[in-house]
Amino acid sequence: MRRHEHPNHARFLTFSCEHRLPLFENDAIKDAFVDQLRRTRERHAFLLHAWVVMPEHVHLLIRCPGPATVPDVLRTLKAGLAKRVVARWRELDALVLGKITDERGIARFWLRGGGYDRNVFSAMEIEEKVAYIHANPVRRGLVERPEDWAWSSARWWQGRRDDELPCDQLS
């Protein structure tokens, strides 16, 4: 376990697309992220409290009480999505590849580094982070209400549980 990890505390994570490009503009890519998040959760059995996919970044509020660590979760989540999306872009010879491929020919979907990672200790701070995550699309002018954004846990938290990625209750 890394020095800053606390196994029973929630973690507020933010990670961005390469060069902070809006690589999630396409709804199919946002959907692929949600699918990869579901798969990653099944593999690592972490607790998912809240999430949102924005055009160029993602926010998650998770807890890893089991054997998997936050780095395990992020590695599976980010690598799994990047491989799928980049492979598809290669099939299509997509122009975006020129923007995300480095001088060695490596295409990167995600910005290098760990992103923003913060332990969240109190119930009040957890609720604050959930509200922040859900309000992100509203603050950006993408929708009028959090529940109008299809790629977040806002609808699940409002009781709309059909076809939504389940979240774990806050504790």
Phi and psi in degrees as a GROMACS rama.xvg file:
@    title "Ramachandran Plot"
@    xaxis  label "Phi"
@    yaxis  label "Psi"
@TYPE xy
-69.9529  155.649  ARG-2
-55.7354  -37.4243  ARG-3
-89.5856  1.78605  HIS-4
-87.5495  136.294  GLU-5
-125.758  112.683  HIS-6
-59.3488  -29.3998  PRO-7
-105.741  16.4668  ASN-8
-107.328  148.235  HIS-9
-70.7215  154.684  ALA-10
-124.428  127.463  ARG-11
-96.9333  116.4  PHE-12
-119.625  139.991  LEU-13
-134.23  129.826  THR-14
-140.113  147.639  PHE-15
-116.679  159.02  SER-16
-73.7107  155.969  CYS-17
-49.4158  132.821  GLU-18
56.2116  17.8812  HIS-19
55.5128  31.9556  ARG-20
-74.2093  149.779  LEU-21
-78.802  66.7834  PRO-22
-72.317  -10.4664  LEU-23
-99.1865  19.3748  PHE-24
-62.6377  -35.1689  GLU-25
-78.8325  127.025  ASN-26
-60.5221  -33.7453  ASP-27
-63.6399  -32.7044  ALA-28
-74.5401  -37.975  ILE-29
-61.6422  -43.447  LYS-30
-61.6238  -39.7934  ASP-31
-63.7833  -36.5186  ALA-32
-63.1181  -46.2985  PHE-33
-60.1335  -42.0964  VAL-34
-61.9198  -43.1993  ASP-35
-67.1433  -35.7958  GLN-36
-63.2343  -43.1801  LEU-37
-60.5704  -47.4162  ARG-38
-62.5182  -42.2499  ARG-39
-64.4372  -39.3631  THR-40
-64.6971  -41.5161  ARG-41
-63.0836  -38.8172  GLU-42
-71.758  -42.4349  ARG-43
-105.641  -6.75824  HIS-44
52.6992  41.2105  ALA-45
-87.3665  163.547  PHE-46
-91.2105  130.111  LEU-47
-111.145  115.852  LEU-48
-97.7076  -39.4578  HIS-49
-160.835  155.157  ALA-50
-160.88  157.869  TRP-51
-155.848  141.766  VAL-52
-107.974  120.239  VAL-53
-104.813  172.08  MET-54
-57.3801  -33.4361  PRO-55
-129.538  6.47113  GLU-56
-157.955  172.203  HIS-57
-133.302  143.692  VAL-58
-118.447  138.022  HIS-59
-133.673  146.947  LEU-60
-123.619  109.999  LEU-61
-131.355  169.84  ILE-62
-141.351  136.35  ARG-63
-118.328  80.4551  CYS-64
-80.8913  -15.3248  PRO-65
-93.5018  -157.072  GLY-66
-70.5278  -25.9183  PRO-67
-73.0178  144.694  ALA-68
-106.247  168.565  THR-69
-57.5649  -44.3306  VAL-70
-58.9466  -36.5832  PRO-71
-61.1889  -47.3195  ASP-72
-61.1595  -48.8611  VAL-73
-65.2557  -38.5644  LEU-74
-61.5138  -48.061  ARG-75
-64.9394  -44.7896  THR-76
-64.6237  -53.5774  LEU-77
-71.4167  -44.647  LYS-78
-66.6445  -40.8069  ALA-79
-60.2669  -45.5558  GLY-80
-67.9327  -46.8181  LEU-81
-58.5216  -43.841  ALA-82
-60.6339  -45.3097  LYS-83
-63.8524  -48.1536  ARG-84
-70.7815  -46.3932  VAL-85
-63.47  -40.1993  VAL-86
-59.8817  -41.8595  ALA-87
-65.9815  -42.5855  ARG-88
-62.0934  -35.9613  TRP-89
-65.7121  -41.3456  ARG-90
-58.0578  -39.1679  GLU-91
-87.0095  -6.54702  LEU-92
50.6997  48.2199  ASP-93
-65.7678  140.314  ALA-94
-61.6776  -28.9602  LEU-95
-60.847  -23.9035  VAL-96
-57.5948  -35.7209  LEU-97
-64.8312  -24.988  GLY-98
-85.6365  -20.9455  LYS-99
-115.103  3.35486  ILE-100
-98.9726  128.918  THR-101
-84.5219  -178.264  ASP-102
-64.8422  -19.4888  GLU-103
-90.2658  -0.448185  ARG-104
87.2651  13.3805  GLY-105
-93.1919  121.933  ILE-106
-87.2997  128.761  ALA-107
-117.875  120.999  ARG-108
-79.3516  -39.2876  PHE-109
-103.141  143.987  TRP-110
-63.7006  137.586  LEU-111
-64.1166  156.452  ARG-112
99.4764  172.251  GLY-113
-82.2965  -9.40135  GLY-114
76.1196  -157.205  GLY-115
-96.6818  129.984  TYR-116
-142.163  118.481  ASP-117
-136.953  134.727  ARG-118
-72.0131  140.738  ASN-119
-122.177  119.614  VAL-120
-102.204  -47.1063  PHE-121
-91.3221  154.558  SER-122
-60.3295  -38.4787  ALA-123
-63.1595  -43.3985  MET-124
-67.7755  -36.1207  GLU-125
-61.9203  -47.3591  ILE-126
-61.8021  -38.3471  GLU-127
-61.9741  -42.9104  GLU-128
-67.6358  -38.8547  LYS-129
-60.7495  -46.5371  VAL-130
-61.8829  -41.9059  ALA-131
-61.0684  -47.1803  TYR-132
-58.6559  -48.8989  ILE-133
-69.6305  -29.2732  HIS-134
-82.4132  -11.2553  ALA-135
-53.0453  -48.8174  ASN-136
-64.5542  -29.4894  PRO-137
-70.5656  -47.3226  VAL-138
-58.1625  -33.7095  ARG-139
-83.178  -4.84025  ARG-140
78.6  18.8292  GLY-141
-81.0201  -29.5832  LEU-142
-147.968  167.2  VAL-143
-87.2568  -33.0814  GLU-144
-129.709  146.24  ARG-145
-52.7591  -40.2715  PRO-146
-69.8362  -10.2328  GLU-147
-79.1643  -14.7292  ASP-148
-90.6274  115.849  TRP-149
-69.4584  -20.4771  ALA-150
-106.471  56.2075  TRP-151
-156.99  171.392  SER-152
-88.3846  5.33095  SER-153
-57.824  -44.6337  ALA-154
-65.5277  -39.1342  ARG-155
-59.7956  -44.9158  TRP-156
-67.7619  -19.9695  TRP-157
-90.3269  4.59966  GLN-158
98.0868  -0.314087  GLY-159
-86.6766  93.5869  ARG-160
-99.3188  -7.66146  ARG-161
-69.8605  128.378  ASP-162
57.7231  19.8881  ASP-163
-102.508  149.599  GLU-164
-69.6515  118.949  LEU-165
-64.6926  147.587  PRO-166
-114.641  165.35  CYS-167
-100.197  138.596  ASP-168
-57.1715  150.912  GLN-169
-77.7287  144.248  LEU-170
